[in-house]
Each structure stands twice: as C-alpha cells, then as structure tokens.
Amino acid sequence: MFWIKHLNYEKADGRLKKVYDRVSGPDKNIDNILMVHSLRPHTLIGHMALYKNVLHNGNNKLPKWYLESIGVYVSHLNNCSYCVRHHFEGLKRIWNDQAKSAKFKFAMENKDLKSFFDDKLYAGMLYAGKLTNAPDQMKEIDVLQLKELSYSDGEILEINQVVSYFNYANRTVLGLGVNTAGDILGLSPNDDTDPDNWSHE
C-alpha cells in the first residue's frame, strides 16, 4: 500500500486515533493519502488544515468545481493517478453530469482545455499549468494577465494555493508509493462553513 510503515485505524491510539476520528469516512475509512502520515500525526494535522482551507472553505470566491478542476489538472500534469482518480470523482459529484465530466476529462487528456473553459477560466488553467511545470519561469505578467481578465487578487491567491496544495499532495503520494487500495474515491470534507470539520463524506 505504501513504501513506508503505517498505522491503520485499528492500530491507532492516542493523538493519531483522535485525528483519525476527525478525518474518517464511512466505517472509519481513512484515505491512504492521510494514513501515510500516521507515523507523524502532526504532519497529518498540517496536511488536513491546508487541504480544508484551500479547497473546502466557504470564504473562497471561486466556485468549488473550478478549484477541483484545477486540482485534477495539476495532478494530471504530475502523472499522479491517485489524486486524479480521487478528485475527478469528487468533481463528478459536484457536477452530477456525466456528459460534462466526460467532456472535461477528454479535453484535459487531449491538451484541449480551451474547448471546455471560457477565456477567463482557461487563463487560470494556463497559470496552473505553468506554475506546476515551470515554477522558476513565473513572471509578474502571468498574474497581470489574470487581472486583465477581471480576476481579483484574492481569486488569484485561491488559484495559486490550490496549485501549490496539489503539487504538495502529488509529491506526498508519488514519493511514498501511495495507491488507492481500500480507499473510497471522491470523499471530501464538504462542510465549507466549519474549517474544523474534517470528516470525509
């Protein structure tokens, strides 16, 4: 399941058990990307606090489906099938539209996101792609171009943080050999009104 040792829910106690109780899904299922932190519960807490606030916080202004689509795209660019599978399932649940979901996946896999998004949203995806593939080549013009398309500074920050989180998550998964065995795909902490509610539904 992983390339390092881990503790599942049944073997957890103390602080780890308390954190697991906060992040668990149905039947105390713990996503593998979270379980891989089990030897260092404080990093699991850090991971969840970042994830919850970057992607599942009601103070975000950009639509959740768009932030999720950025996450799927970044994970695709990083060849992180774990995060693509999980977050594409989550995106499908948000849209509840199989045709739309299939169209997005096709456009992403065929490097044709311009056919799926309007000019403004496509520009955000271009920013996400460049920040993922060539972070050292980012220039102020990359942000100015988003502003010209009426993105606010706060919305640009939202995109930046989603891209940064998924690059972190992808490297956690890819660097430790995490796979989806035993996971329930597409669950997430969907209570956007409570940043401390980490339960996966």
C-alpha positions in Angstrom: 0.0 0.0 0.0 2.9 2.4 0.9 6.7 2.3 0.8 6.9 3.2 4.5 5.2 1.7 7.6 1.8 3.0 8.6 -0.8 2.5 11.2 -4.4 1.8 10.2 -7.4 2.9 12.3 -7.5 -0.3 14.3 -3.8 0.1 15.3 -4.0 3.8 16.1 -4.2 5.2 19.6 -3.7 8.5 21.4 -3.3 11.6 19.3 -3.4 9.6 16.0 -6.7 8.0 16.9 -8.2 11.4 17.7 -7.0 12.8 14.3 -8.3 9.7 12.5 -11.7 10.2 14.1 -11.8 13.7 12.7 -10.9 12.7 9.1 -12.6 9.4 8.8 -15.2 8.5 6.3 -17.9 5.7 6.3 -17.0 2.8 8.6 -13.9 4.7 9.9 -12.3 4.5 6.4 -9.1 6.7 6.2 -7.9 7.8 2.8 -4.5 6.4 2.1 -3.0 9.9 1.4 -3.9 10.7 5.1 -2.9 7.3 6.5 0.6 7.6 5.1 1.2 10.4 7.7 0.4 8.0 10.6 4.0 7.9 11.9 3.9 11.7 12.3 0.3 12.8 13.2 1.4 16.5 13.4 2.0 16.4 9.6 -1.4 14.8 9.1 -2.9 17.7 11.0 -0.9 20.2 8.8 -2.0 18.4 5.7 -5.7 18.5 6.6 -5.7 22.1 7.8 -4.1 23.2 4.4 -6.4 21.0 2.3 -9.6 22.0 4.1 -8.9 25.7 4.0 -7.5 25.8 0.5 -10.2 23.7 -1.2 -13.2 23.4 1.2 -13.7 26.8 2.8 -16.8 28.9 2.3 -14.7 32.1 2.2 -13.3 31.2 -1.2 -14.9 33.2 -4.0 -14.2 31.0 -7.0 -16.6 28.0 -7.5 -15.6 24.8 -5.8 -16.0 22.9 -9.1 -13.4 25.2 -10.7 -10.9 24.8 -7.8 -11.4 21.0 -8.0 -10.9 21.0 -11.8 -7.6 22.8 -11.2 -6.6 20.1 -8.7 -7.4 17.4 -11.2 -5.4 19.1 -13.9 -2.4 19.7 -11.8 -2.4 16.1 -10.7 -2.8 15.0 -14.3 0.3 17.1 -15.2 2.2 15.4 -12.4 1.1 11.9 -13.5 -0.5 11.4 -10.1 -3.2 8.9 -10.8 -4.2 8.7 -7.1 -5.2 12.4 -6.9 -6.7 12.4 -10.4 -8.9 9.5 -9.5 -10.0 10.9 -6.2 -10.6 14.4 -7.2 -12.2 13.6 -10.6 -14.7 11.5 -8.7 -15.3 14.5 -6.4 -15.7 16.8 -9.4 -18.2 14.4 -10.9 -20.2 14.5 -7.7 -20.3 18.3 -7.7 -21.4 18.5 -11.3 -23.7 15.5 -11.2 -23.5 15.5 -15.0 -21.8 12.5 -16.7 -21.5 14.1 -20.1 -19.9 17.3 -18.7 -17.5 15.2 -16.6 -16.5 13.1 -19.6 -16.0 16.2 -21.8 -13.7 17.8 -19.2 -11.7 14.6 -18.9 -11.4 14.3 -22.7 -10.3 17.9 -23.0 -7.7 17.6 -20.3 -6.2 14.3 -21.6 -6.1 15.7 -25.1 -4.5 19.1 -24.1 -7.5 21.0 -25.3 -8.9 22.7 -22.1 -9.6 25.8 -24.2 -12.5 23.9 -25.7 -14.0 23.4 -22.3 -13.5 26.6 -20.4 -14.3 30.2 -21.3 -11.3 32.6 -21.8 -11.2 33.7 -18.2 -11.3 30.2 -16.6 -8.9 28.9 -19.3 -6.4 31.6 -18.3 -6.5 30.3 -14.8 -5.7 26.8 -16.0 -2.8 28.1 -18.0 -1.4 29.8 -14.9 -1.9 26.5 -13.0 -0.1 24.6 -15.7 2.9 26.9 -15.9 3.2 27.1 -12.1 3.3 23.3 -12.0 5.6 22.6 -14.9 7.9 25.6 -14.8 7.6 27.4 -11.5 11.0 29.1 -11.9 9.7 30.8 -15.1 6.8 32.5 -13.5 6.7 36.3 -14.1 4.6 39.2 -12.9 2.9 39.2 -16.3 1.4 35.8 -15.5 -0.6 37.5 -12.7 -1.2 40.7 -14.6 -2.9 38.7 -17.4 -5.3 37.2 -14.9 -6.1 40.7 -13.5 -6.8 41.9 -17.1 -9.5 39.2 -17.2 -11.1 40.6 -14.0 -9.6 38.1 -11.5 -9.3 39.8 -8.1 -6.0 39.5 -6.2 -7.8 37.2 -3.7 -9.1 34.9 -6.5 -5.5 34.7 -7.9 -4.4 33.7 -4.5 -7.0 31.0 -4.4 -5.8 29.5 -7.7 -2.2 29.8 -6.5 -2.9 28.0 -3.3 -4.9 25.1 -4.9 -2.0 24.6 -7.4 0.5 24.7 -4.6 -1.5 22.3 -2.4 -1.9 19.7 -5.2 1.7 19.8 -6.1 2.4 19.1 -2.4 -0.2 16.3 -2.3 1.0 14.8 -5.5 4.6 14.6 -4.2 3.4 13.1 -1.0 1.7 10.3 -2.9 4.3 9.7 -5.6 7.2 9.9 -3.2 5.8 7.4 -0.8 4.1 4.9 -3.2 0.6 5.6 -2.1 -2.2 3.9 -4.0 -6.0 3.7 -3.8 -6.3 0.2 -2.4 -9.1 0.3 0.2 -10.0 4.0 -0.5 -13.5 5.2 -1.1 -12.9 7.5 -4.1 -14.2 11.0 -4.2 -15.0 11.7 -0.5 -14.1 15.1 0.9 -14.7 17.3 3.9 -17.7 19.1 2.4 -18.9 21.2 5.3 -17.5 24.5 3.9 -18.9 26.5 6.8 -16.8 24.9 9.5 -13.0 24.8 9.0 -12.6 22.4 11.9 -14.9 19.8 10.4 -12.6 17.4 8.6 -14.9 14.4 8.3 -15.0 12.8 4.8 -18.5 12.3 3.4 
